[in-house]
Amino acid sequence: MGFVLLSGPNYSSWAGSCPPEEIDKWMATATGASKLARQIGAAVKQAASKGIGWYGPHMAAASRAISERIPMVDLLLEVRDARIPLTSEYDLLRNYPSSARRVIVLNKMDLANRSQLKEWMKYFEQQNCISYGVNSHNKDNVKEFLNFLQARVRDLKKNNHSNDTITVLLLGIPNVGKSALANSMHQIGRISAAEKGKLRHATVSPHPGETKNISSLKIASHPSIYVLDTPGILPPEIHDVEACSKLALTGAIRDSLIGEMELAQYFLAILNLSDQYKKWAKLATVSSEVSFIEHKEEHSSSSVLEMKQKRQFPTDHTQDSIVRDVRWTLFETISCFDGHLEREEDLERLIEAQFTSLRTPLHAPLELGQDAESKIAAKLLNLYRTGRLGHYTLDSVPTNTL
Ligand SMILES: Nc1nc2c(ncn2[C@@H]2O[C@H](COP(=O)(O)OP(=O)(O)OP(=O)(O)O)[C@@H](O)[C@H]2O)c(=O)[nH]1
């Protein structure tokens, strides 16, 4: 199976946006943390007014090409971001009935809150949808997912003996990890060394919208299973402004459309209103132990260095001193804060104080001026997106269904 080329992108005429009237409506009613999300909405509005958005000719062409293939393939894998299981719903399948042909893959589960993920999977089960949580970067996890997929294929073949080759369509909004999952399945799947030797791979990138073509990768033999990786698609307009903010924070919409500063502030609002920071209280003891060791180090360097290494957490990102210091700074700023976080002005005040306190651990000195804030914002976003500042699920499970 070959590569199908879609028409090339034309970013200068991108137009996807949150409709301005929706943003205005939402800005009038939003409360608390959503003030930050409102600012993001305003940024999207501004970008849209300049004709810059996420939807362009390449998404429109891809959307048509994918719609044509949906009825032709054996299995549909709708890849969603496990941090936003609802917001990352794929528009082309919105009204698609629950069926044995469709699986909702909650990818990036390593970045989501574990118990919330379980709740979401329970929710999907209640909706008669098949769902599966996966981390595309984890070999064992992908192996288990391949086994699950092969079991589904066997089920499907019970009713259809004619087709020896199975095609699986990977669908999803931008940046949810479709290409990463396709590559991992191709590398781990049981196919011959010669087939792997061709080392065809899909383009993986931290930036949304990098996959421009539909490409095919073999992931299993007997029967042969091919996955078709597709470009990420978002609808031309998103009416829910909060959804725009979540999509931007998780990376489905380009940062440049919103601004890293606004996104980092939004992340801090989420962190400040969660209980995550309480888990970092134990860093107080680690900090004092490390400074005690550092003090002693001057006297007997080698043995103390060994001790210091032993004391570091073996499986935790606290091994990284910058991450540890950032966590500790965030813990201190939140736990010492005397305001009411449900009040917008107080939350803003805390975030401002946090940006100031983070200058030291993130090496962004005052002399850098405005650049210091940008540096802090970029680093904070990177730490959040790599799971080093906690695991958050931004969508809540609809309560009346559980
Ligand atoms: N932590 C984590 N990161 C992942 C996972 N899967 C993918 N990523 C990262 O997410 C980013 C986007 O992955 P891609 O595979 O390019 O996403 P895509 O859905 O193909 O993106 P488009 O080309 O926009 O459609 C990359 O930086 C990947 O390394 C995962 O399970 N966990």
The ligand as an SDF file (V2000), in Angstrom:
LIG
                    3D

 32 34  0  0  0  0  0  0  0  0999 V2000
    3.9980   11.8640   26.6330 N   0  0  0  0  0  0  0  0  0  0  0  0
    3.5340   11.3770   25.4770 C   0  0  0  0  0  0  0  0  0  0  0  0
    3.8130   12.0570   24.3340 N   0  0  0  0  0  0  0  0  0  0  0  0
    3.3360   11.5340   23.1820 C   0  0  0  0  0  0  0  0  0  0  0  0
    2.5910   10.3360   23.1340 C   0  0  0  0  0  0  0  0  0  0  0  0
    2.2570   10.0990   21.8450 N   0  0  0  0  0  0  0  0  0  0  0  0
    2.7780   11.1050   21.1260 C   0  0  0  0  0  0  0  0  0  0  0  0
    3.4400   11.9700   21.9210 N   0  0  0  0  0  0  0  0  0  0  0  0
    4.0990   13.2250   21.5150 C   0  0  0  0  0  0  0  0  0  0  0  0
    3.0800   14.1070   21.0440 O   0  0  0  0  0  0  0  0  0  0  0  0
    3.5770   14.9050   19.9710 C   0  0  0  0  0  0  0  0  0  0  0  0
    2.6620   14.7680   18.7740 C   0  0  0  0  0  0  0  0  0  0  0  0
    2.7620   13.4450   18.2500 O   0  0  0  0  0  0  0  0  0  0  0  0
    2.4110   13.1130   16.7210 P   0  0  0  0  0  0  0  0  0  0  0  0
    2.4850   11.6350   16.5840 O   0  0  0  0  0  0  0  0  0  0  0  0
    3.2220   13.9480   15.7980 O   0  0  0  0  0  0  0  0  0  0  0  0
    0.8880   13.6070   16.6830 O   0  0  0  0  0  0  0  0  0  0  0  0
   -0.1410   13.5500   15.4580 P   0  0  0  0  0  0  0  0  0  0  0  0
   -1.4800   13.2460   16.0260 O   0  0  0  0  0  0  0  0  0  0  0  0
    0.3510   12.6380   14.3950 O   0  0  0  0  0  0  0  0  0  0  0  0
   -0.0510   15.0730   14.9750 O   0  0  0  0  0  0  0  0  0  0  0  0
   -0.5540   15.7950   13.6040 P   0  0  0  0  0  0  0  0  0  0  0  0
    0.5420   15.6680   12.6300 O   0  0  0  0  0  0  0  0  0  0  0  0
   -0.7730   17.2030   14.0620 O   0  0  0  0  0  0  0  0  0  0  0  0
   -1.8330   15.1300   13.1800 O   0  0  0  0  0  0  0  0  0  0  0  0
    5.0120   14.4410   19.7190 C   0  0  0  0  0  0  0  0  0  0  0  0
    5.8810   15.3060   20.4030 O   0  0  0  0  0  0  0  0  0  0  0  0
    5.0440   13.0450   20.3330 C   0  0  0  0  0  0  0  0  0  0  0  0
    6.3310   12.6450   20.7460 O   0  0  0  0  0  0  0  0  0  0  0  0
    2.3310    9.6410   24.3760 C   0  0  0  0  0  0  0  0  0  0  0  0
    1.6570    8.6050   24.4510 O   0  0  0  0  0  0  0  0  0  0  0  0
    2.8270   10.2210   25.5030 N   0  0  0  0  0  0  0  0  0  0  0  0
  1  2  1  0
  2  3  2  0
  2 32  1  0
  3  4  1  0
  4  5  2  0
  4  8  1  0
  5  6  1  0
  5 30  1  0
  6  7  2  0
  7  8  1  0
  8  9  1  0
  9 10  1  0
  9 28  1  0
 10 11  1  0
 11 12  1  0
 11 26  1  0
 12 13  1  0
 13 14  1  0
 14 15  2  0
 14 16  1  0
 14 17  1  0
 17 18  1  0
 18 19  2  0
 18 20  1  0
 18 21  1  0
 21 22  1  0
 22 23  2  0
 22 24  1  0
 22 25  1  0
 26 27  1  0
 26 28  1  0
 28 29  1  0
 30 31  2  0
 30 32  1  0
M  END
$$$$
